[in-house]
Amino acid sequence: MTGKLKSLLIVMAIAMIISSNMAAYGEEALDKPPFEILSHIEELTYGQPKSGGLMSRLSEIEKAYFGRELPGSLSERQQAFLNFLENGLPDQPSFIFKLGVCEWIVTQKIGDGNLKERLEALEKLLEGEPKIDGPFAMRLERIVGLILPEGITWEEVEVPDKKVFKVALKNTLSPQDVKVGDPVELVMQGDFVINTSLIAPSGSYVLGRIDSIKPPRSFGRPAEVKIAFDHIIPLDLVNKIPVMMGEEAEKASQADDSVIAAAGASFVGAILLGPLGFAGGMLVKGDVKDIPAGTPFYLETAKVTTVRAYPVPEILQSIINPSQTPPPPAEEDEQTKNTSTTINKTK
């Protein structure tokens, strides 16, 4: 059997699985308008929604992924499609999960951009040019066959609370320009793993938001910008992992010279312990013009969460690069502790 025929049969099997599970999946999104679901699918795939009628747009994106239209009503087809992209089945990981695993194996990090761009970038790395003439599902299965002949599986893994990991700001943050509710994107530094199960590769996004802003006030009191942290976006998009800046993350930040150097150069951070929802926050104070992209610090998981992860086979475990945390600082002598306490109280 040729590789092309094998890939085609796999895609046909996936399409049949989607069709046969439409009734079960259709119940999950009855409260969402059809245009909202389809726009989300298009944003995932192309980076923005398409124009035109719903039926023609759905037909176009089905053909892009499968080479043909799927049967069923409008709502059944697009809900099943969304589950193919994001939710998967017990024995069939989602398209996005598989794509992320392949990217990690080839580049040791998750890809950036929309799904079309990520698929083409992966094809170019492996074969020199993207295979733009085939359905997306077939092209991804071909990549899986090239690098993982045994295929990709997933398993449920429990992520503990207070697991510390390192992140960095994706974009420069200008406290004087932001407003409440603005998103703050962070990038995972190293792989987020439990034992040898990959949950979020290096480069995965951690999302936050601007929680509150206070302008400079009387008596020389500085401006304040409070950043709240929300969740990690793992390979398993369905089960996001809530995070915060808590006591364990604070200890790691205090023990890491790179974090201390960045804080001293760009901002004075006052750790806000305690939940903002599930999210502990960070307070940026003072006459700060910019917090540059790449500024590092640590976060920690806010509660125990069950997610689906990639069980890395033994032959690939050497490429795991866990998000590292620094060793705890050496014990201070009594005089240093007393001095530090006095300074903190003075602040």
C-alpha positions in Angstrom: 0.0 0.0 0.0 1.5 3.4 -1.0 1.9 6.2 1.6 -0.6 8.4 -0.3 -3.3 5.7 -0.4 -2.7 4.9 3.3 -3.1 8.6 4.2 -6.3 8.8 2.1 -7.8 5.8 3.9 -6.9 7.4 7.2 -8.6 10.7 6.3 -11.7 8.8 5.0 -11.8 6.9 8.3 -11.6 10.1 10.3 -14.4 11.6 8.2 -16.5 8.5 8.9 -15.8 8.8 12.6 -16.9 12.4 12.6 -20.1 11.6 10.7 -21.0 8.7 13.1 -20.4 10.9 16.2 -22.4 13.9 15.1 -25.4 13.1 17.3 -23.3 12.9 20.4 -21.3 16.0 19.6 -24.2 18.1 18.5 -25.6 18.4 22.0 -22.5 20.2 23.2 -22.8 23.5 21.4 -26.6 24.0 20.9 -26.3 27.3 22.8 -23.8 28.7 20.3 -25.0 30.4 17.1 -23.9 28.6 13.9 -22.0 31.6 12.6 -20.0 31.8 15.9 -18.8 28.2 15.7 -17.9 28.5 12.0 -16.0 31.8 12.6 -14.1 30.1 15.4 -13.1 27.2 13.1 -12.0 29.7 10.4 -10.0 31.7 12.9 -8.2 28.6 14.1 -7.5 27.6 10.5 -6.8 30.9 8.7 -6.4 33.5 11.4 -9.6 35.3 10.6 -13.2 34.5 9.6 -14.1 34.2 5.9 -17.0 36.2 4.2 -20.0 34.8 2.4 -22.9 32.4 3.3 -22.6 29.9 6.1 -23.2 26.8 3.9 -20.6 27.8 1.2 -18.0 28.6 3.9 -18.6 25.3 5.7 -18.3 23.4 2.4 -15.1 25.2 1.6 -13.4 24.5 4.9 -14.6 20.8 4.9 -13.0 20.4 1.5 -9.8 22.1 2.8 -9.5 19.5 5.6 -11.1 16.3 4.0 -11.3 16.9 0.3 -15.1 16.6 0.4 -18.2 17.8 2.2 -19.4 15.9 5.3 -23.1 14.8 5.6 -25.6 16.2 8.1 -27.2 19.5 9.0 -25.3 22.7 9.3 -25.1 22.6 13.1 -24.1 18.9 13.2 -21.4 19.3 10.6 -19.7 22.3 12.2 -19.9 21.0 15.8 -18.4 17.7 14.7 -15.7 19.6 12.8 -14.9 21.6 15.9 -14.5 18.4 17.9 -12.3 17.0 15.2 -10.0 20.0 15.5 -10.1 20.5 19.3 -11.8 17.7 21.3 -10.8 14.5 19.6 -12.0 11.0 20.6 -10.8 8.6 23.4 -8.7 6.8 20.9 -8.1 9.6 18.4 -6.3 12.8 19.5 -7.5 16.0 17.9 -5.9 17.6 14.8 -4.4 20.4 16.9 -3.0 18.0 19.5 -1.3 15.9 16.7 0.1 19.0 15.0 1.6 20.3 18.3 3.2 16.9 19.0 4.8 16.8 15.5 6.1 20.4 15.9 7.6 19.6 19.2 9.4 16.5 17.8 10.8 18.4 14.9 11.6 21.8 16.5 11.4 21.2 20.3 8.7 23.8 20.6 5.1 24.5 19.6 4.4 26.4 16.4 3.1 29.9 16.1 0.4 31.2 13.8 -2.8 29.8 12.4 -3.2 26.0 11.6 -2.6 26.5 7.9 0.6 28.4 8.5 1.8 25.9 11.1 1.1 22.9 8.8 2.9 24.5 5.9 5.9 25.5 8.1 6.3 21.9 9.3 6.1 20.5 5.8 8.7 23.0 4.6 11.1 21.9 7.5 10.6 18.2 6.7 10.4 18.2 2.9 11.6 21.6 1.6 8.2 22.9 0.5 4.6 22.7 1.6 2.2 20.2 0.0 -0.5 22.7 -0.9 -2.5 20.4 -3.1 -3.8 18.0 -0.5 -6.4 18.1 2.3 -5.1 19.3 5.6 -6.0 16.0 7.4 -4.2 13.9 4.9 -1.1 16.1 5.0 -0.9 15.9 8.8 -1.3 12.2 8.8 1.5 12.0 6.2 3.7 14.0 8.6 2.8 11.7 11.5 3.7 8.7 9.4 7.1 10.2 8.5 8.2 10.9 12.0 6.0 8.6 14.2 5.1 5.4 12.3 3.4 4.0 15.5 1.1 7.1 15.5 0.2 9.6 18.2 -1.8 8.7 21.3 -2.8 10.6 24.4 -3.5 9.8 28.0 -5.1 11.5 31.0 -2.6 13.0 33.4 -3.2 14.8 36.7 -1.3 18.1 37.0 -0.7 18.9 40.7 -1.2 22.4 42.2 1.8 24.5 43.0 3.9 23.2 40.1 6.3 26.0 39.3 7.4 26.9 35.7 9.1 29.7 33.9 7.5 32.1 31.4 8.5 35.2 29.6 6.5 38.1 28.2 5.7 37.6 24.5 5.3 41.3 23.7 6.6 44.5 25.3 4.1 45.8 27.9 3.7 49.6 28.2 1.9 50.3 31.5 0.9 53.8 30.4 -0.8 52.5 27.2 -2.7 49.5 28.5 -6.3 49.4 29.7 -8.2 47.1 32.0 -9.1 43.8 30.2 -6.3 44.0 27.7 -4.8 40.5 27.2 -1.2 39.7 28.3 0.5 36.8 26.5 3.3 34.9 28.0 5.4 32.1 26.5 6.4 28.9 28.2 10.2 28.6 28.7 10.9 24.9 28.5 8.5 22.0 28.3 5.7 21.6 30.8 5.8 17.8 31.6 4.7 15.4 34.3 7.2 12.6 34.5 7.5 11.8 30.7 4.1 13.0 29.7 4.2 16.2 27.6 1.4 18.6 28.5 2.6 21.9 27.0 5.7 22.2 24.8 8.1 25.1 25.1 6.6 28.1 23.4 3.1 27.3 24.5 1.0 30.3 25.5 0.1 31.3 29.0 -2.7 33.9 29.1 -3.3 36.8 31.5 -5.0 40.1 31.5 -4.7 43.7 32.8 -6.8 43.5 36.0 -6.6 47.1 37.2 -4.8 50.3 36.7 -4.1 53.2 39.1 -2.6 56.4 37.7 0.0 58.3 39.7 -1.5 59.8 42.8 -0.9 62.5 45.4 2.1 62.5 47.8 4.3 60.9 45.2 2.5 57.6 45.1 3.4 55.8 41.9 1.2 54.4 39.2 0.2 50.7 39.5 -0.7 48.1 36.9 -2.0 44.8 38.2 -1.6 41.8 35.9 -3.8 38.7 36.6 -2.8 35.4 35.2 -5.4 32.9 33.9 -4.2 29.6 32.4 -1.8 27.6 30.3 -3.0 26.6 26.8 -1.8 22.9 26.7 -1.8 20.5 23.7 -5.2 19.4 25.0 -7.1 22.7 24.3 -10.2 21.5 26.1 -8.7 21.3 29.6 -6.9 24.5 30.3 -4.6 24.7 33.4 -5.3 27.7 35.8 -2.2 29.4 37.1 -1.2 32.1 39.5 1.8 33.9 40.9 1.9 32.4 44.4 4.4 31.7 47.2 6.3 28.9 45.3 6.6 31.1 42.2 7.8 34.0 44.3 10.6 31.8 45.9 11.7 30.7 42.4 11.8 34.3 41.2 13.9 35.3 44.2 16.4 32.5 43.5 16.8 33.2 39.8 19.4 35.9 38.9 17.9 36.5 35.4 14.5 37.4 37.0 16.1 39.6 39.6 18.1 41.4 36.9 15.1 41.9 34.7 13.0 43.2 37.6 15.7 45.6 38.6 16.1 47.0 35.1 12.5 47.4 34.2 10.0 47.3 37.0 9.5 46.8 40.7 7.2 43.8 41.2 5.2 43.3 44.3 3.8 39.8 44.4 0.1 39.6 45.1 -0.5 36.4 47.0 -4.0 35.0 47.1 -6.4 34.3 44.3 -7.8 36.7 41.7 -10.4 34.1 40.7 -7.9 31.3 40.4 -5.2 33.8 39.3 -2.6 35.3 41.5 -1.4 38.6 40.1 1.7 40.8 39.8 1.7 44.5 40.6 3.9 46.7 38.4 4.7 50.0 40.3 6.6 53.1 39.7 7.6 55.3 36.7 8.0 52.4 34.3 7.9 53.1 30.6 8.1 49.6 29.3 8.4 46.0 30.4 10.3 44.5 27.5 9.4 41.4 25.6 11.3 38.4 27.0 11.1 39.6 30.7 11.2 36.3 32.6 9.4 35.3 35.8 7.8 32.2 37.4 4.2 31.1 37.8 2.6 28.1 39.4 -0.4 25.9 38.9 -3.4 27.1 40.9 -5.3 23.8 41.4 -5.2 20.1 40.5 -6.3 19.7 36.9 -6.7 16.6 34.7 -5.6 17.0 31.1 -4.8 14.8 28.2 -1.0 14.6 27.5 1.3 13.0 25.0 3.1 9.9 26.6 6.6 10.5 25.1 8.0 7.1 24.0 11.4 6.1 25.4 13.2 6.8 22.1 12.1 10.5 22.2 12.5 11.2 25.9 16.0 12.6 25.4 14.6 15.7 23.7 12.4 16.6 26.7 13.5 20.0 28.0 11.6 20.5 31.2 10.9 24.1 32.4 13.6 24.5 35.0 13.2 26.0 38.4 16.2 27.3 40.3 17.4 25.6 43.5 16.1 27.3 46.7 18.4 30.1 48.1 20.8 29.2 50.8 19.5 29.7 54.4 20.2 33.2 55.6 21.8 33.9 58.9 19.6 35.4 61.6 21.1 38.9 61.2 20.3 38.9 57.4 16.8 37.7 58.0 16.1 40.4 60.6 17.5 43.1 58.2 15.3 41.7 55.3 12.2 41.8 57.5 12.9 45.3 58.6 13.3 46.5 54.9 10.1 44.7 53.9 8.1 46.3 56.7 9.5 49.7 55.8 8.2 49.2 52.2 
